[in-house]
Structures are given as structure tokens and as C-alpha cells.
Amino acid sequence: MTASTTSPTDQTTSGSRGTTPPVPEGAVAVTVKIRRFNPEVDPEPYWQSFEVPALPTDRVLNLLHYVKWYLDGTLTFRRSCAHGICGSDAMKINGVNRLACKVLMKDLFAGDGKQTTVTIEPIKGLPVHKDLLVDMEPFFEAFRAVKPYLIAYGNEPTRERLQSQADRARFDDTTKCILCACCTTSCPVYWTEGSYFGPAAIVNAHRFIFDSRDEGAEERLDILNDVDGVWRCRTTFNCTDACPRGIQVTKAIQEVKRALLFRRT
Amino acid sequence: MTELERHSYDVVVIGAGGAGLRAAIEAHEQGLRTAVVCKSLFGKAHTVMAEGGIAAAMGNVNSRDSWQVHFRDTMRGGKFLNNWRMAELHAKEAPDRVWELETYGALFDRTGDGRISQRNFGGHEYPRLAHVGDRTGLELIRSLQQKIVALQQADRREHGDYEARLRVFAECTVTELLLDSPEPGQAGPAQTGPGQDTGATPPRVAGAFAYWRESGRFVVFEAPAVVLATGGIGKSFKVTSNSWEYTGDGHALALRAGASLINMEFVQFHPTGMVWPPSVKGILVTESVRGDGGVLRNSEGRRFMFDYIPEVFKDKYADNEDEADRWYTDPDNNRRPPELLPRDEVARAINAEVKAGRGTEHGGVFLDVSTRMSADEIIRRLPSMHHQFKELADVDITAEPMEVGPTCHYVMGGVEVDPDTAASRVPGLFAAGEVAGGMHGSNRLGGNSLSDLLVFGRRAGLGAADYVTALRDRPRVTEQVLAQAERTALAPFANLAGAGPAADQENPYTLHLELQQVMNDLVGIIRRGAEMAQALDRLDELKRRAEHVAVEGHRQFNPGWHLALDLRNMLLVSECVARSALRRTESRGGHTRDDYPRMDPRWRRKLLVCTADGAGVEVAERPQEPMRPDLVDLFEFTELQKYLTGEELAAGGAERAAGRSATEHPGERS
């Protein structure tokens, strides 16, 4: 494993040629330690550190942008909306799965004037393509496998299907999912058994199983009763802790388990 | 040339937001083999950020609503510059598109009797926005994504392959549209695209050239029809609510392929973006905050919007706080609060307050719900906003006001299309959603975007399908065209390898920041002739420097290279904005000029049309189509007097006197 440190004034390393902007007042120099990997040249991943000025109100995403714009233009990560709605920038920050756009630096500063180090790695359990960018296809495959769409029989209504406010509220929590993969890639079972559907897929099945308009619950429950289904869950609650949308993921999985136990056969 | 990955489809949709996915679903349902090509992961499109809702006159909350009222609101919001046929189709079809989305499984908040609930929004006369809390865009995308998964699984049962009829190419960026030049007499069916030259057969769309973001390898899509659904251009501005994808790709692809753009001078600055802390500047605060009772105050505590009600809206908006507050519970007998004026009006008012020294510490104004509703109610009605301010700004909106200011949000301008088919003037090229122009005129109403995506996404899919079905021969892509596209895409690497001195090499990130600063400072919310002329000089210089953009590293997921290619699009589109804005010597909707502060009825009759040849952007004036008489009749004469010239008013009267009715010439364009 190799490590190197690049300071903001060092323009000789591979990267952008732009000059760095003035350091804003109140900024603290922090070390951003990133797990790098370029499959075209690197035999294996390594850690690289950058010195970056950070304001308490900066988010980790701002620091990554700083590195990319001013220090190393090849740093690769996904991001899109930048405020926690699209679910593109899931990564492991100081050991836990978070969206980079939702972690404020003020919550990461080391106390007592000590040097702050932020470690950033790709989410675990999915193949790494480059740097912080992982192959999401296995994740989406599990999502698709639970039939994540409304299944209804009979004639389509000309207007809307009616749904009471209580029925609509029943599955509100699991409709908030943004498919960021924070939950699935925080799950120890998923790390060791990639065939496990994982929390996110179950959340998206829950979203339809408990939708009063849907008639496909039995099909989905059959799928989730499978050897790679909900019974793999060991209720470690990592997923609930990791969810940036505050979804009660473990509870949703438990509700699906209960539905299986008490299903009409 | 290295071996290229090739795919052949009937219809290629570029962009996987609401418009693109709805277009793809439609093309698939018409039996055509369809591909969706998108820059991001499937399901992460910018549409997810829409918070307010989908405007559709379903009348679920107030039964007096109808397509006619929605049409009127849309035309008023756009200051009558809208393509009225698009506004008509949109108002008529939006309810069906919402109900259809519901049958796909979309979640909606419900009324007491279980129907889709509708909320108030700026510029809409009745509660009209179908919504899910404040995450409607996310639910719209997810529902369309789920529908596509359902179609693919059905295809697998029938054809043995999920992707037999519909495939999504995610994280794949299109750099160029490919054209063929058919032999005389070999042209496809006559296309009803706007502004087509007669005579010589124009080149037809033959496909698209793209690269996989992951591997950097090139891929060719051969297809007789392409639907552009790439969204907007906001990443050309410094303070914006738009995500990274919004680099004007579709606008630029269309221009380079020979299509025309209209209304590019009209850029919407959403009145309420976050202004503090700097790291989140520009991020949107949904208009629902105001629809649900939030009020705007300056640093002196004054509800200043009462001072900014323009003449044309005086009879619709309350001029005192008591009446405004009564409206929330009794909308039939009171005028609306001025906080709910169309976005352009509110953005200008905030800008004026800050400029007059009555802004907040960080250069915004206060948006307050904390004194208007209980904490519980705020958390229930605006959960995402509560969360967003708590997490990103450490502000509890149930206890203190938010600081907000204008942020670049939406471009009204886009590809000039036929309203009914979404066809551009290039045969085989279609456009829908934000990348298409006309529908919203000079200013878009909140909520009209999501409905626009569904209505015109479907129509573009249908238009493309009809076009392909009627084709007699498929266009061909020549090797020469491909070689050129490849050379252009690789230029940033060639620049690094080239003999030029390192000092001449340009960093794409630096150029991008400079472009954003130029557009923000010189072609922003308030414009002046001299500044825009200066902006054009700066853009020229940036364009020259961009020819020397050099990127290091390999083609595999190289963000610097990706930006270098996006930059080319942003520069071209920014030039369209600046040239059109300089040309239009009036203020209207999303185009405000300090040196021409008034709206001029003569300008309402003119559209500015951008085209590009190799050298640069040309802007030409084109007369606006007169509105169909039955649509004119939906307005009071006194209201029309505010927008139309005397000559137009007289002509409208003459047409009605001659007894021409709408049914004799529906949708006729000339």
C-alpha cells in the first residue's frame, strides 16, 4: 500500500492545472484520505491523501469537488443533485455509509485542535470500477427481481384508483427510497453473500406489498421467501442506521417476514 | 479507426428524466425497438428534484377548475409568448397523464374521499398540483422507472430477453447526432417540423454517437429517429438549482444538427434558492412553502410582495395582508397572496429588495413558515424542506425563518418543435421537456414542468413512432461521419499530446468556472445591453481557449474529459442565451432588462430563433402565430389589451366577425 500527500500549492502532480482559489476565512486544513483505484494502471487499490481547506458548513462532497477541480482532475465519483434526493454519491465516510452531499464537516472535525482526517472509500460489496465508483448493476438486479411495479388485474380505471389517506400512509416510509445502496452495502450478510437480495430490494417490495392498490403481494412474498430472501436478515440494524432518508429499513424487513409468517396459504 | 460498438434501434431517446422515459414507454407501446441513453444512472435524473407537484386541471379539490382555466394561467404566466397550441394540448391532456401515472403505481397524497389531492401554487388559479409530500419528482421518475422494468419483464416472457424491445444505456453520453444525406426523391415522409426550408431535401437523423462514461469507449446508435429529452442548461450559471447533467447537451446537439432553438433569452430564476451557507447556495426551496402559507419578509420585517404586484395581475392578487391571509381558507371570496405571483415577478422583487439594502446578512430575504403554522404541521406538510435546512444549514424552519434568494432554475427556450408531434425541423429529430421551447413562453409556472414532461414526452414518443413507421428507407451512417465524431471527441487528449506549450493548455474546470461567472454576472437575472455585449466578447474568448482544453489520464471514467466535452455544449448554448437576450429590447418573464424595463406588445409578436453554422450562432426574428380565435375568446378583452397590440386586437375581432371557428382548423399553423 502506498500513500502520498498532495498540498494545494503543488501543481506538479497529475491533475488539473487550475490555480487554487483563496482559502476562505474560517477554513481549517483537513486531510482527505481517499481509497484510489484505476484498473488500467493500478494492480490494487491504495490510499492517497490530500490537504484541503474546509469550512464547518462544507459537506464532504465540497471537499471531493475541491480535490477534483484543483488537485487531481482524475478523481472519480458519482454525484448529481447534491442535496440527497438522487442518491448518486453513496460512499463510506469514516467507516460508515453516507451520502457525501449530506455529511457536514462540522460533524467530522477532530476536537482539541488535532488534525482532522476524513477517510473516504467506495461502498462495500459491489465491484469497484474506479476510485469511489462501483458497479451498481448487481444492486439494480436485486431491485428488479422483486417486481417493483404495481400489479393489478381487471380493467384499468379511467381516472385514478381510489385510496384512503390511511391506506396511503401505510407504506409512506418505504416510498422514500432513493436507491442509493447505502443500506444494502452496509449489510454484513450482503458482504458475504452477494446473492442475498439485500435491504433496498426488500424495501422496494414492501412498498408494493403494503400498497392497497396492488394485487401482486403473493408473488413478491414467494420471491422473498426464497433462500436469498428476507430470512437472511440478521437484524443488525446497519441498514436503518445507514439510510439517508431515515427509512425504518429493518422494521420494513420485519414486516415482510411477518407477512410471510401469517400469510393466507 | 478502432472497431466501434454498434447498436441499431428504431427510436433512440437521449435522456432518462420524465420526458425521456415517457417518450420511451410510448415508442415501445407503439411496437418500436427503443433505446434510452442517459448520462447518469437510470433513475437519478434531474426530474427527481422537482418538489411541488404536477399541474393538471383534474378539479379534485376545486371543481371549478378546467383545462380552459389552466390554459389561461399558463399563457398569463408566460406573458402570452407561449406557443398557444402547446399550452392548449398541455392543459387538455395533463389530467389524463396524471391518472395514467397513477395506474403505473405512482403514490399521491389523497383527498378525504380517496382521490388525488391537489395543492396551490404560484400562478395557478385553483389548487391544481398533484403531489406526494414534497418529493413528487422523485415519485414520478420512480413510477416511470418501475413501468419500464415491468415492460422489460413482460418482453422477457414474450421474447426471452429483458432488453429485446427496450434497453437503457446508462452512464453513456451522446456527443453528436449523426445525419445522412438522402438521394433526391429518397426522403422520408413529409415532416411537419417548423420553419423548414422548402426545396433541397434536408439531411435526416441517422443516429447518435456516444461514449460509455465508464470505459471511455465509443458507441454508435443507428436509428432513424432520435428524441431529445436532455433537460436544461443551468450548469452554465454559477448559482443554480440544477444538477451536473444540465449542460445544454440536447440544445447543442440539435443546433449542430441543423435544428433551431427559440426563446433562448428566457431563463427562469427561481425566487427561492438557499443563500447560506455558501456550500449549498442555489439549492432549491420549494414553492410549496409559499403555496402552503409561507410569507416573504425583508430585513425590516415587511411583507414586501404587496409592493410588487404588477398592473396586469392587480385584479387577481390581494393588496393587503388580511385579504391575503383569508384566501388560504376562503379562496372563492378573496384574492391570492402576492407571494404566489409567477416566479419571475417574485424573483425580481427579491432582487430589488436586496439591492435596496433591505436584504438579510447573506444577501437574501426571509421566507417564514415558523410564525404561520404549528411545528407539527410544518413537518407533516414540508418534510423534505424541514430536513434540508436542518441538515445542510442547521436551521430549524419550525422555529426561525429561512434565508432565500433567486437561483437559476429552468430555461424556457429550447428546440423549436411542432406542437402536436414534437418534431424539430430536422427530419427524424424530436424534442420534449425542458430541451423543447415554446410551451412556457417567457416564464414557466411551477408545476407545469412535470405535466409538460408527461404530455410532450408521450407526444414525442408517438411522433417518432409515426415517423419511423412511415419511412420508406432507413438512413445510413457513413464511416466518414463517424470518423469525424471520434476525432472531435478525442480532441482534448490530442491537445495534451500535441506540441503546444503547456502554458497554452486549458483546464476544463477553470474554463467552466469562468463561464459560470460570466453568465451569472453579465447575462443573469437583471440584464443590460453593454454587459451582454461584454459577455459575448468573453464567450468568444472562452470559445477560443476551449479549443486548447487538454485532459490527462486515460479514457476510463475520466471526469475531466467528460467536462471538456460538456463545455463545448455549454459555450454554444450560452452564446444563444446572450445573443438573444441582447437582441430582445424589452422586459418580459424570464428576461429582465434594466435598460428596457417595460413589456412591449410589439415584441410579443416576435420570436427569436437561433441557428448555428460552423462559425457561430445566428439569431433571427420570426413572427409569432396569431392565437386561434376560440382560444382568444377565453380571455376578457381588458386582459388582452395588456398584452396584445391594437392591430392584433382589431384582427382578432375581425376573425371572430368572419365566423371562423376552432373546429374548422384545429392546430393549423399558418
Boltz contact constraints between the chains, C-beta under 6 A:
constraints:
  - contact:
      token1: [A, 14]
      token2: [B, 552]
      max_distance: 6.0
  - contact:
      token1: [A, 16]
      token2: [B, 507]
      max_distance: 6.0
  - contact:
      token1: [A, 16]
      token2: [B, 509]
      max_distance: 6.0
  - contact:
      token1: [A, 17]
      token2: [B, 507]
      max_distance: 6.0
  - contact:
      token1: [A, 18]
      token2: [B, 507]
      max_distance: 6.0
  - contact:
      token1: [A, 18]
      token2: [B, 509]
      max_distance: 6.0
  - contact:
      token1: [A, 18]
      token2: [B, 510]
      max_distance: 6.0
  - contact:
      token1: [A, 40]
      token2: [B, 554]
      max_distance: 6.0
  - contact:
      token1: [A, 40]
      token2: [B, 556]
      max_distance: 6.0
  - contact:
      token1: [A, 57]
      token2: [B, 277]
      max_distance: 6.0
  - contact:
      token1: [A, 57]
      token2: [B, 279]
      max_distance: 6.0
  - contact:
      token1: [A, 58]
      token2: [B, 279]
      max_distance: 6.0
  - contact:
      token1: [A, 59]
      token2: [B, 279]
      max_distance: 6.0
  - contact:
      token1: [A, 62]
      token2: [B, 279]
      max_distance: 6.0
  - contact:
      token1: [A, 69]
      token2: [B, 509]
      max_distance: 6.0
  - contact:
      token1: [A, 73]
      token2: [B, 560]
      max_distance: 6.0
  - contact:
      token1: [A, 74]
      token2: [B, 553]
      max_distance: 6.0
  - contact:
      token1: [A, 76]
      token2: [B, 557]
      max_distance: 6.0
  - contact:
      token1: [A, 76]
      token2: [B, 559]
      max_distance: 6.0
  - contact:
      token1: [A, 80]
      token2: [B, 40]
      max_distance: 6.0
  - contact:
      token1: [A, 80]
      token2: [B, 44]
      max_distance: 6.0
  - contact:
      token1: [A, 80]
      token2: [B, 243]
      max_distance: 6.0
  - contact:
      token1: [A, 80]
      token2: [B, 244]
      max_distance: 6.0
  - contact:
      token1: [A, 81]
      token2: [B, 49]
      max_distance: 6.0
  - contact:
      token1: [A, 81]
      token2: [B, 243]
      max_distance: 6.0
  - contact:
      token1: [A, 83]
      token2: [B, 283]
      max_distance: 6.0
  - contact:
      token1: [A, 85]
      token2: [B, 48]
      max_distance: 6.0
  - contact:
      token1: [A, 85]
      token2: [B, 49]
      max_distance: 6.0
  - contact:
      token1: [A, 86]
      token2: [B, 44]
      max_distance: 6.0
  - contact:
      token1: [A, 86]
      token2: [B, 48]
      max_distance: 6.0
  - contact:
      token1: [A, 88]
      token2: [B, 44]
      max_distance: 6.0
  - contact:
      token1: [A, 102]
      token2: [B, 391]
      max_distance: 6.0
  - contact:
      token1: [A, 129]
      token2: [B, 214]
      max_distance: 6.0
  - contact:
      token1: [A, 130]
      token2: [B, 557]
      max_distance: 6.0
  - contact:
      token1: [A, 144]
      token2: [B, 149]
      max_distance: 6.0
  - contact:
      token1: [A, 148]
      token2: [B, 146]
      max_distance: 6.0
  - contact:
      token1: [A, 149]
      token2: [B, 105]
      max_distance: 6.0
  - contact:
      token1: [A, 149]
      token2: [B, 146]
      max_distance: 6.0
  - contact:
      token1: [A, 149]
      token2: [B, 149]
      max_distance: 6.0
  - contact:
      token1: [A, 149]
      token2: [B, 150]
      max_distance: 6.0
  - contact:
      token1: [A, 150]
      token2: [B, 105]
      max_distance: 6.0
  - contact:
      token1: [A, 156]
      token2: [B, 103]
      max_distance: 6.0
  - contact:
      token1: [A, 159]
      token2: [B, 99]
      max_distance: 6.0
  - contact:
      token1: [A, 160]
      token2: [B, 99]
      max_distance: 6.0
  - contact:
      token1: [A, 160]
      token2: [B, 102]
      max_distance: 6.0
  - contact:
      token1: [A, 160]
      token2: [B, 116]
      max_distance: 6.0
  - contact:
      token1: [A, 162]
      token2: [B, 114]
      max_distance: 6.0
  - contact:
      token1: [A, 163]
      token2: [B, 110]
      max_distance: 6.0
  - contact:
      token1: [A, 163]
      token2: [B, 114]
      max_distance: 6.0
  - contact:
      token1: [A, 164]
      token2: [B, 114]
      max_distance: 6.0
  - contact:
      token1: [A, 165]
      token2: [B, 110]
      max_distance: 6.0
  - contact:
      token1: [A, 168]
      token2: [B, 110]
      max_distance: 6.0
  - contact:
      token1: [A, 175]
      token2: [B, 107]
      max_distance: 6.0
  - contact:
      token1: [A, 179]
      token2: [B, 43]
      max_distance: 6.0
